[in-house]
C-alpha cells in the first residue's frame, strides 16, 4: 500500500507531517511518498534520525499552496505544488491514496481536477467524524458544498453510509437529516424534500434529528449541507477544546482538586482521547475516483499517522465500490430528485 502525503501544505509542515509518516510505516505495512521540497524533507528526516528508510520515498515539488490562497487559481497556476503532484500520482496509480493537511479548498480542487467524480455522483463531499456516547457518527457534508439540492443531501447519505459500513463495520447504518425538529414537516424546503427522497429509498432512514441528538450515538450517519455541517464541526471542536481547558483550570485550583485528578488521571486521559480529532486522523473526501483524506491544518503527528491508516483501510475495503452499489440500488429515487430541484430553488427564494 502506497500513500502520498502532501508534506508541505500544513501549519506545522514539514516536521510534524514527516514524523507522522514515520510512525505509520513503523506500525503498519505501508509505504509513504512524501511530496515537497526534497532538500527540506531530507533535512526533516535527518533531524528525526531517519535519513534513509526504504519505506519512505520523496517526490520533489517546487511549489506550495498556502492556506490563504484562492484554491482554484492556485491549483491552475501551481502545477508543481505538493498537493497537485500528489493527486497526479494517484491519477496514474503510482499511489493508492492521498493525505493532505493543507488548504482544504485546494485539496478538493486538485482532487476533482485529477480524479473526477464517481459515476452518478453530483457533488463530492467531506465526511466528518463526531464522537458520541457509543461509536463515532459520520456527518456529511462538513464544508465542501454550502448550497445544496435534495439530491445532494441524499447522495451524501449514501456516501456516508458506505463509509460507516467499511470503517466501523456497521450493518445498515441509521441515517438522519439534521433539522430543527424531529417531525417530518420541520425544516426548510431543502430538508423537507430530502426527507421525501430518503423515505422512499432502501437506506435505513430514521427521519429528522436535532442538533442535540448528534452526540447520543443513536444515529450512524447525519446528512446536511456543507454550511450547516461546517458550523457544527467548528463549534464541536471549539467546545471540546474549551471543556478540556476548563477542566484543567478547575483541577488546578485547590489541593483537593489536584488529589482528585491524581486518582482519576486515567479516566481523564481516556476522555481526552475520545474527543480528540487526532484519533480519527482526518475527513475523507468522498465521491471521487480515488481515495483522499483532508486533515486539520494543526494536525499533530498522531493525526497524520491515523489519517494514513484510514486512507489505507478505505482503499483495502473498497469504499467506492460500496458507494456505487448503494447508488445503483437507489437509482429510481435519484431520478425523482431532479423533479424537486425547481421546487427547492423556488422555496429558498421566498
Phi, psi and omega in degrees: 000126181243122181245127176274133179239118173292098190273001183245338188270068182204157176296338185240022180284153355262347191303312183295321180292318178296320178299319178296321178296319179295320177299320181296313182289336178285333187256351183210164178279075184224145170246139182244132176257114179272131178245128181162190178296116187301317182294321179294318181291322178294324176295318179297317178298318180297317180296334179267007177075022183227056184301330180225125178208119185294345179271355178244123177241154180239131172244120185291134173226121188278349184237156178229138175264119182284164182295333185263005181275152175293120186305307185295316179297316182296318180296322179290320187272331184252072182290342179257021178283158185299320183286322178295316180292330178298315180286334173297321178294322179292323180299320181267009173065030172278342172228166183260340181197166180234139174237132179218139175248020182269203179306111186295325177296319178292323177299316179295315182297317180294321180295313181295319181297317184277319190262325186077169182275153170299147180301125179097345180275125180283315181216126171295159179212170180256128180258114179264151179252131180241136177289146177224181177292345179242242177265165180300147176256144180262124176247132181212126017255149180243030173153349185280328187226103183277334178246118187231165174242168182305320181299323181295314178298322179297315179290328174300319178298319178297311183294318180293326177295317178298319179297315179297321179299311188280326184275322184248006179055040179272124176272126179053067182305139177281128185244135175227152174263131178288123184215181180265015177182154183282337183294145182299335181274358181276161178103170176280182183299321179301310182296317181298317181288324175296322177302318179298319180295313181297324181299330183267358187272174176272000182284159180275075185271126183255359177105192179290148172229154179263166184303323182285353175277345187305320189259008182278336180086014181266004177219146182261332183224134174239128179248141181195170176282165186293335178292307180298315182297320180291322176298315178301316182298311183292320177297317181296316179297317180294320180294317180299318179293319180295317180298318179299316180292322177298317179298315179300319181296313181293324183285351180255002187279322184228160178297321179299318180294320180295319178294321178298322179296318180300324180284336184243019185302318181296320179295319178294325178296319178293322178298313180299322179296322182293330183256004182275123180299335182298335181293336181260350176081297182187190182245127180287142172267105186260151178104010180249163175280059182165173183244130177213149180238130176258122182257161175295143179298337180260018183304138173270181184296327178296318179297318179296316178302312182293326176296320177297318179296317180296317178302314180297320181293321179295324177291312182298321183268004172054060180299324181294325176298320180292322177300315181296324178296314181294325176298315181296321180295337184239029182297322181296323180295321181290331175295319179294330182301328179299329182287343182268355185298306184297320180298319180295313182296320178296319180294322180292334184278344184284000000 
